[in-house]
Amino acid sequence: MSIEYAELLLERAKRYMHSAKRNFEEKLYDVSALEAEIAAQLALKAIIAKCGFHIPRTHRIRQLISFIIENELLPKDLIKKLSELIMRYRSQFIVLERAREVSQYGATLIDNDEAEIALNIAKKLVSLIEELWSLAK
């Protein structure tokens, strides 16, 4: 994977985050939650690509984070920071992962609370990836 591709993925993640925030403000909660989930995924996939690995074919946020941790794609102290984030916000990550399925295929709508959780945890994750970007292998 090229650094240009990794940078493109990170830039897309930021654009999806921007759109997710805007759609949340417009009360389009299912769209906002879906875009937040996509933003988080793309940010994680960007860091994986930047480190020269093939991106796992999954939409699971926690699985992508586990891939980064297991393959030690970041220095140990940063791996610890990422691990702490996933443990501290485990239930929010579950909501974020669920957002994709419910938003696209669910028989119910994402409500304000779920969308807000998805948006906030995605913001934390994308911000962390941006912070770690220059430190990735």
Protein Blocks (a to p, Z undefined) as FASTA:
>chain_A
ZZklmmmmmmmmmmmmmmmmmmmmnopaklmmmmmmmmmmmmmmmmmmmnopacdddfbf
klmmmmmmmnopacfklmmmmmmmmmmmmmmmmmmmmmmmmmmmmcbdcdfklmmmmmmm
mmmmmmmmmmmmmmpZZ
